[in-house]
Amino acid sequence: MGCCDHDHDHNHEIHQDNGHSHHEHGHAHGDISATKIFWVALFNLIITVTEFAGGLISGSLALISDSAHNLSDTASIILSYIGIKISAKEKDAKKSFGYKRAEIIIAFINSSTLVAICIYLLFEAYDRFMHPETINTNLMITIALIGLVANLISVFILEKDSHGSMNIRAAYLHMLGDTLSSVGVVAGGLAIKFWNMTWIDPLITVLVSLFIIHESWKIVKKSVDILMQSSADLDYASIQKDIESITDVANIHHVHTWYSNEKTIYFEAHVGIKDIMISQTKPILDQIEALLKVKYGVSHVTIQFEEDKCCNGDCK
């Protein structure tokens, strides 16, 4: 990429010359009330106990799989809330970047745990396909309806907050999956009751598990990218063009970007200048910061100015 090579790592350097600046631009962070957490957790705990007991009594694997999902939901939403509270803590001398990654760690735990649970349920579903069991459909349908109503309430409570936080979205997806599962269990119970389609019980488990694995894996991948400090999703060619079009800027190189959480982007780079002294770069710095913040959504900008060293366009 010429003079704008971006790396997946970054250097923790402190530059105290006049051409260096580290300005912080915080983004508003979505929050969720303790009241919402309490009700969602309570609903899911009730569903978990009811469906597990009902699944054992009725012989429905779909109900047991739903109870497993709801158990993880209860832990998920409580952990999500804890993560948000930890991430909101002020940075200190030991945690100079703050605690924002607490949310990402918990999102990773929630989503990867759910993937593991669903994989286990796929094996259970296979066993049920091979060895069908008699199911008490009346009990299955009744309990599934209770779970459906409670899950719908939980999804409604969290829907708005899920758009602003990967962490809450992970918990939201848990409950969305359970809502779909409850619909499937009700429909399956009716199919078994009227047409004796016992194979539909494990089929519901397979379909719901595959859906949740698909959705959860996106969160697993994104959280791993953030924890591994992969480069931010930016148009680096456009950034290079925009910055190098600024008067007296010769080139930009040694670009490093990363996320501290899903919204906060850090950007640092070396900028070569021409025809002016480093002590005169304040206007250029202001332009670069405004550009990166407004056009590209960058939160924190660190620029080190230096005399143009890219005589042949080869900056490493």
Secondary structure by P-SEA (a helix, b strand, c coil): cccccccccccccccccccbbbbbbbcbbbbbbaaaaaaaaaaaaaaaaaaaaaaaaaccaaaaaaaaaaaaaaaaaaaaaaaaaaaaccccccccccccaaaaaaaaaaaaaaaaaaaaaaaaaaaaaabbbbbaaaaaaaaaaaaaaaaaaaaaaccccccccaaaaaaaaaaaaaaaaaaaaaaaaaaaacccccaaaaaaaaaaaaaaaaaaaaaaaaaaaaaaccccccaaaaaaaaaaaccccccccbbbbbbccccbbbbbbbbbbcccccccaaaaaaaaaaaaaacccccbbbbbbbcccccccccc
